[in-house]
Amino acid sequence: MLAKVHSFVLHGIQAIACEVEVDIAQREYGDPLIVGLANTAVREALDRIQTAMINSGYTWPERKLLVNLAPADLKKDGSTLELPIALGILHAGKVILGDRHKKFLVAGELALDGSVRPIKGALSLAMLAAESKMDGVLLPSANAREAAVVPDIEVFAVDSLSAMVAFLNGQLEIAPETPDAQDVSDVSSLYDVDFADVRGQEIAKRAMTIAAAGYHNVLLLGPPGAGKTMLCQRLPTIMPPLSRREALETSQIYSACGLLPKGASLMRERPVRMPHHSASGPALIGGGSIPRPGEVSLAHHGILFLDELPEFQRHVLETLRQPLESGVVTVARSHSSVSFPARFMLVAAMNPTAAGKGNIDRRKAKSTEIQAMDKYMGKISGPLLDRIDIHLEVPAVTYRDLTSKQVGTSSAQMRSAVEQARAVQAQRFGPGSTLTNASMKTRELQQFCPLDEICLRLMKQAMEELGLSARAFDKVRRLARTIADLDAAADISVIHLTEAVGYRLLDRKY
């Protein structure tokens, strides 16, 4: 008898429909077989399924068993197909009666005792079910909450193989999972750090406010102990909360990687990824024989913090250039290519030289300091620096600042300014848009960042004296637009443009 069950396989972070066909021969005997470009883990599933069925009280078919996974040209990996294969065997063996299972997408890993273990990509599965107009999904209980956040789809959690059989035969009622109201609403995250902890560095705090308001990339340069890492670590405290759309997109990546926090259905805070400088290219960008998201994708709608930037391998840093421009990473393999979202905010920190000392202002630096700085900065390519909006010097903290009893600007004050500027951008780009000032394209730049004659003369002077590229020219305009939004100004003025040009520290010619 032939049985068909609807399931899925992950292709990157996207769920691709997979039909599991199970046929039990009428007269022929032989070893069970799985076909359909299945990897070793999937082929080994038959042994686990057989043991799980026997331990659950069901009979393993004596005649030849053939399992076909369609489409046949798509690689199948992982353990998500074990539950649907078991369902197909039980339906073909007339243990499960009727065709109720055809209304559901089914996925799950089986333990040897017949219990159902969690899988990766449950959120993508629920999205696929909604797009395919299915009635619902059958999933392990541990994945039910994350799948339930997808609207217009019913999620039924099963704990064991026998519970699934009883449910499909109408012998057991299982209530569909309901989403947690807290998980589908915007939540203001609470942090145990604050910008008020940072002594002095008010200019740097101003730059961080601008970066958060427009989602601009930022590079901090300064000696050890100046507070660069403290500033970067506190940046999430002033970022706006994730919108529902952003939370779903980010959670889909973490669900596909099996990294969602235990018991959570959605990512409630903007992700902050801090890879070590020994990270490889595939670890940062994504890859592998079966491509997986890298750190840039795990930082989607969040922050990628690279401390000690020149200590990363140069060829690894160069891989950041494409996602910084497009917001997408494409991993190509001989059999296929996979795209991962990677709309992140790059925050980097570095010392002026490998020794950590040196004067960043070359006009005041000694010749030996200039040589040491050039050698150290040579580890970072010009095109990569060109893609960073803000280059900021963070000077050493003075004794006066360290011993002062005056409290500096706090995260609450900075967050208020950021939210005001984000509200202006939301009104500018329209409801539901994910655009920010930093991600404006040419059309938006022409529409929202016009420059008067005085500003154009200033930009001409800046391009001639600083050697700004065309990309840097547009970066300055985007940055000036954010500064104007923080000042609640309708148009960009020469004051906003002057401050924006001042943040192009590494473009200066001497």
C-alpha positions in Angstrom: 0.0 0.0 0.0 1.2 3.5 -0.8 1.0 6.4 1.7 1.9 10.1 1.2 2.8 12.6 4.0 3.6 16.3 3.6 6.8 17.5 5.3 9.7 19.9 4.6 13.4 20.3 4.3 15.5 23.3 5.1 17.3 25.1 2.3 19.3 27.7 4.1 16.7 29.2 6.3 13.8 28.6 3.9 11.4 25.7 4.2 11.0 23.7 1.0 8.0 21.4 0.7 9.0 17.7 0.7 6.5 14.8 0.1 7.3 11.6 1.8 6.0 8.6 -0.1 6.0 5.2 1.6 5.2 1.9 -0.2 5.0 -1.5 1.4 5.3 -4.3 -1.2 2.5 -6.8 -1.4 4.6 -9.9 -2.0 8.2 -8.8 -2.3 10.6 -9.2 0.6 13.9 -7.3 1.1 15.7 -4.6 3.1 14.0 -1.2 3.6 15.3 1.5 1.4 15.3 5.4 1.3 15.7 7.1 -2.0 15.6 10.8 -3.0 19.1 12.2 -2.4 19.1 11.5 1.3 22.3 12.0 3.3 23.6 9.5 5.9 21.6 10.9 8.8 18.3 10.5 6.9 19.3 7.0 5.7 20.1 5.9 9.2 16.6 7.1 10.3 15.0 3.8 9.3 16.8 2.0 12.2 15.7 4.6 14.7 12.1 4.5 13.3 11.9 0.7 13.5 13.0 0.7 17.1 10.7 3.6 18.1 7.7 1.8 16.5 8.4 -1.5 18.2 8.9 0.2 21.5 5.7 2.0 21.0 3.8 -1.3 20.5 3.5 -1.2 16.7 4.6 -3.9 14.2 7.4 -3.3 11.7 6.4 -4.4 8.2 7.9 -7.7 7.1 7.7 -7.0 3.4 10.0 -4.7 1.4 9.7 -1.1 2.4 10.5 1.8 0.0 10.6 5.4 1.1 10.8 8.1 -1.6 11.6 11.8 -0.7 10.4 14.2 -3.3 11.6 16.3 -5.0 14.4 13.9 -5.7 16.9 16.5 -6.9 17.0 18.4 -3.5 19.4 17.2 -0.8 17.8 15.9 2.4 19.6 16.2 5.7 18.9 16.2 9.4 16.3 14.3 11.4 13.1 16.3 10.7 11.8 13.6 8.4 11.7 10.8 10.9 8.2 11.5 12.2 6.6 11.8 8.8 8.3 8.6 7.6 7.0 6.8 10.6 3.5 8.3 9.9 3.7 7.0 6.3 4.7 3.5 7.4 1.9 3.4 9.9 -0.6 4.7 7.4 0.6 2.2 4.7 0.3 -0.5 7.3 -3.3 0.6 8.1 -2.5 1.5 11.7 -3.5 5.1 10.9 -6.9 5.2 9.2 -8.3 7.9 7.0 -6.6 10.8 5.4 -6.6 13.4 8.2 -2.8 13.7 8.0 -2.9 15.2 4.6 -4.2 18.4 6.0 -1.0 18.9 8.0 2.7 19.5 7.5 4.5 17.0 9.8 8.1 17.1 11.2 9.9 15.7 14.1 12.8 13.6 15.3 12.1 10.2 17.0 13.8 8.9 20.1 14.2 5.1 20.5 11.4 5.0 23.0 9.0 6.6 20.6 9.1 10.1 22.1 9.4 13.1 19.8 12.4 15.4 20.0 12.6 19.0 18.8 13.8 20.1 15.3 15.4 23.0 13.6 13.4 25.4 11.4 9.9 25.0 13.0 9.2 28.7 12.3 10.0 28.2 8.7 7.8 25.1 8.6 4.8 27.1 9.9 5.4 29.9 7.4 5.4 27.2 4.6 2.2 25.7 5.9 0.5 29.2 5.9 1.7 29.8 2.3 0.6 26.4 1.2 -2.9 26.9 2.7 -2.6 23.8 4.9 -4.8 23.4 8.0 -1.9 23.2 10.4 1.3 21.5 11.4 2.2 18.6 13.6 5.3 19.3 15.6 7.2 18.3 18.7 6.0 20.0 21.8 9.3 21.9 22.3 8.8 23.6 18.9 5.1 24.5 19.3 5.4 27.9 20.8 7.8 29.3 18.1 5.5 27.9 15.3 2.4 29.3 16.9 3.4 32.9 16.2 2.6 32.5 12.5 -1.0 33.7 12.0 -3.7 31.7 10.3 -2.2 28.3 11.0 -3.0 25.8 13.8 -0.1 24.1 15.6 -0.6 20.8 17.2 2.1 19.6 19.6 2.8 15.8 19.9 5.0 14.3 22.6 5.2 10.7 21.2 4.5 8.5 18.2 1.5 6.9 19.9 0.0 10.4 20.7 0.3 11.3 17.0 -1.5 8.0 16.0 -4.3 8.5 18.5 -4.7 12.2 17.4 -4.9 11.3 13.7 -7.3 8.4 14.4 -9.6 10.7 16.4 -9.0 8.9 19.7 -7.2 11.9 21.3 -8.0 15.6 21.3 -5.1 18.0 21.2 -5.8 21.7 21.6 -3.9 23.9 19.1 -1.1 25.9 20.6 -1.9 29.6 21.3 0.8 32.2 20.9 2.0 34.0 24.0 0.8 37.6 23.9 4.1 38.8 25.3 6.0 37.2 22.5 4.1 38.9 19.7 4.3 42.4 21.1 7.1 44.9 21.1 9.0 44.6 24.4 11.4 47.2 25.7 14.5 45.2 26.7 16.0 45.7 30.1 19.8 45.9 30.4 22.2 45.9 33.3 24.6 48.3 31.7 24.1 52.0 30.9 26.0 54.7 29.0 26.1 56.7 32.2 28.7 54.1 33.3 31.1 55.5 30.7 33.2 58.4 32.1 33.6 61.3 29.8 33.5 60.5 26.0 30.5 62.7 25.4 31.5 63.2 21.8 31.6 59.5 21.3 28.2 59.1 22.9 26.9 61.7 20.5 28.3 59.6 17.6 26.7 56.5 19.0 23.4 58.2 19.2 23.6 59.2 15.6 24.7 55.7 14.6 21.7 54.1 16.4 19.3 56.7 15.1 20.1 56.0 11.4 21.5 52.5 11.7 24.9 53.6 10.5 28.1 51.6 10.7 30.7 52.9 13.1 34.4 52.4 13.7 36.0 53.6 17.0 39.8 54.3 17.1 41.6 54.9 20.3 44.2 53.7 22.8 43.6 50.8 25.2 41.4 51.8 28.2 39.7 54.7 26.4 36.3 53.0 26.7 35.7 51.7 23.1 34.5 48.3 24.2 32.3 49.8 26.9 30.7 52.2 24.3 30.0 49.3 21.9 28.6 47.0 24.5 26.1 49.7 25.6 24.9 50.5 22.1 22.0 47.9 22.3 20.6 49.9 25.3 19.6 52.7 23.0 18.4 50.7 20.0 14.7 50.7 19.3 12.8 47.4 20.0 12.3 44.9 17.3 9.2 45.4 15.2 7.0 42.3 14.7 8.3 41.9 11.1 11.9 42.2 12.3 11.4 39.8 15.1 9.9 37.2 12.7 12.8 37.6 10.2 15.4 37.3 13.0 13.7 34.4 14.7 13.5 32.5 11.4 17.3 32.5 11.2 17.8 31.5 14.8 15.1 28.8 14.5 16.8 27.3 11.4 20.1 27.2 13.4 18.4 25.8 16.5 19.6 28.8 18.5 16.3 30.2 19.7 16.4 30.7 23.5 14.8 27.8 25.4 11.1 28.3 25.9 11.0 31.4 23.6 8.9 31.7 20.5 10.4 34.9 19.1 13.6 36.9 19.5 12.6 39.8 21.8 15.9 41.7 21.8 18.1 42.8 18.9 20.8 40.3 18.4 24.4 41.3 19.3 27.1 39.0 17.8 30.7 39.4 18.9 32.9 36.9 17.0 36.5 36.4 18.0 39.2 37.7 15.7 40.2 34.1 14.9 36.9 33.5 13.2 37.1 32.0 9.7 35.3 33.3 6.6 32.5 30.6 6.6 32.0 31.3 10.4 31.6 35.0 9.7 29.7 34.9 6.4 28.2 31.4 6.4 29.0 28.3 4.5 29.8 24.6 4.9 29.0 21.6 2.6 25.3 22.3 3.6 25.3 26.1 3.9 24.5 27.5 7.3 24.1 31.1 8.3 27.2 32.9 9.7 27.6 35.6 12.2 26.5 38.4 9.8 23.1 36.6 9.4 22.8 35.9 13.1 23.3 39.7 13.5 20.3 40.4 11.1 18.4 43.5 12.4 21.0 43.7 15.2 24.7 44.5 15.8 27.9 42.8 14.6 30.7 43.9 17.0 34.2 43.3 15.8 36.7 44.2 18.5 40.4 44.6 17.5 39.4 44.9 13.8 42.9 44.7 12.3 43.5 41.4 14.1 40.9 39.7 11.9 42.4 38.1 8.8 42.2 40.5 5.9 40.5 38.1 3.5 37.8 37.4 6.2 37.1 41.2 6.5 36.9 41.5 2.7 33.9 39.1 2.7 31.9 41.8 4.6 31.9 44.2 1.7 29.1 42.6 -0.2 26.6 42.1 2.7 27.3 45.7 3.9 26.1 46.9 0.6 23.2 44.6 -0.2 22.1 43.2 3.2 22.2 39.7 1.7 24.8 36.9 1.7 24.8 34.4 -1.1 26.7 31.2 -0.6 27.3 29.3 -3.9 27.9 25.6 -4.1 28.2 23.4 -7.2 24.8 21.9 -6.7 22.9 25.1 -5.6 23.2 28.6 -4.0 21.7 29.8 -0.8 20.9 33.3 0.2 20.8 34.5 3.8 19.5 37.9 5.1 22.3 40.0 6.6 21.0 43.5 7.3 23.2 44.3 10.3 24.9 47.3 11.9 28.7 47.0 11.9 30.4 48.3 15.0 34.1 48.0 15.2 36.9 49.1 17.5 40.7 49.2 17.1 43.9 50.7 18.5 45.9 53.2 16.4 48.9 50.7 16.2 49.6 47.1 17.1 51.3 48.3 20.3 48.1 50.2 21.2 49.8 53.5 21.4 50.1 56.4 19.0 48.7 59.7 18.0 45.8 59.4 15.6 46.2 63.0 14.4 49.0 62.5 11.9 49.7 66.3 11.9 50.9 65.9 15.6 52.4 62.4 15.3 56.0 61.5 15.0 57.3 59.8 11.9 57.7 56.5 13.7 54.1 56.7 14.9 52.9 57.4 11.4 54.8 54.4 10.0 53.4 52.1 12.8 49.9 53.4 12.2 50.1 53.0 8.4 51.4 49.4 8.9 48.6 48.5 11.3 45.9 50.3 9.2 47.1 48.5 6.1 45.5 45.4 7.4 42.1 47.0 6.6 41.3 47.7 3.0 40.2 51.1 1.8 37.0 49.8 0.2 35.9 48.3 3.6 36.6 51.5 5.4 34.6 53.4 2.7 31.6 51.4 3.7 31.7 52.5 7.3 29.7 55.7 7.9 31.4 57.0 11.1 35.1 57.0 11.8 35.5 58.3 15.3 38.5 59.0 17.5 38.0 58.0 21.2 40.8 59.7 23.2 42.2 58.5 26.5 40.0 59.3 29.5 41.4 62.2 31.6 41.9 62.0 35.3 39.4 64.8 35.7 36.7 62.7 33.9 37.5 59.6 35.9 37.2 61.4 39.3 34.3 63.7 38.4 31.1 63.2 40.3 29.0 64.5 37.4 27.0 61.8 35.7 27.3 61.8 31.9 24.6 61.3 29.3 22.5 58.1 30.1 21.1 55.5 27.9 17.6 56.7 28.6 18.4 60.2 27.3 20.1 58.8 24.2 17.3 56.3 23.6 14.7 59.1 23.7 16.6 61.0 21.0 17.0 57.8 18.9 13.3 57.0 19.1 12.4 60.6 18.0 14.6 60.3 15.0 13.3 56.8 14.1 9.7 58.2 14.3 10.7 60.8 11.7 12.1 58.1 9.5 9.0 55.9 9.8 6.9 58.8 8.7 9.3 59.6 5.9 9.5 56.1 4.4 5.9 55.0 5.1 4.2 52.5 7.4 5.7 49.0 7.4 8.9 50.0 5.7 12.2 48.7 7.1 14.2 51.5 5.5 16.5 53.6 7.6 18.6 56.6 6.7 21.6 54.4 6.3 19.9 52.1 3.8 18.5 54.8 1.5 19.1 54.1 -2.2 19.8 56.7 -4.9 16.1 57.6 -5.4 15.5 58.2 -1.7 18.8 60.2 -1.4 17.7 62.5 -4.2 14.2 62.9 -2.7 15.1 63.3 1.0 18.6 64.7 1.0 18.8 67.7 -1.2 21.6 70.1 -0.6 21.5 73.9 -1.0 24.3 75.9 -2.6 26.2 76.4 0.7 26.1 72.7 1.4 27.2 71.8 -2.1 30.2 74.1 -1.8 31.1 72.5 1.5 30.9 69.0 -0.1 33.1 70.1 -3.0 35.7 71.3 -0.6 35.5 68.1 1.5 35.9 65.9 -1.6 38.9 67.9 -2.8 40.6 68.0 0.6 39.7 64.7 2.1 39.6 62.7 -1.1 36.1 61.4 -0.5 34.8 58.7 -2.9 31.4 58.8 -4.5 30.3 56.2 -1.9 31.6 58.3 0.9 29.8 61.4 -0.6 26.5 59.5 -0.3 27.4 58.2 3.2 27.9 61.8 4.4 24.5 62.8 3.0 22.8 59.9 4.8 24.6 60.8 8.0 23.7 64.5 7.7 20.1 63.4 7.2 20.1 61.5 10.5 21.8 64.5 12.3 19.0 66.7 10.9 16.4 64.2 12.1 17.9 64.4 15.6 17.5 68.2 15.5 14.0 67.8 14.2 15.0 69.8 11.1 13.1 69.4 7.8 16.2 70.1 5.6 19.9 69.4 5.8 21.8 72.5 6.8 25.5 73.3 6.7 25.7 72.6 10.5 24.5 69.0 10.0 26.7 68.5 7.0 29.8 69.8 8.8 29.3 67.4 11.6 28.8 64.5 9.2 32.0 65.3 7.3 33.8 65.5 10.7 33.1 61.8 11.2 35.2 60.8 8.1 38.4 60.6 10.1 40.2 58.0 8.0 39.4 59.8 4.7 41.6 62.8 5.6 44.6 63.5 3.4 47.8 64.9 5.0 
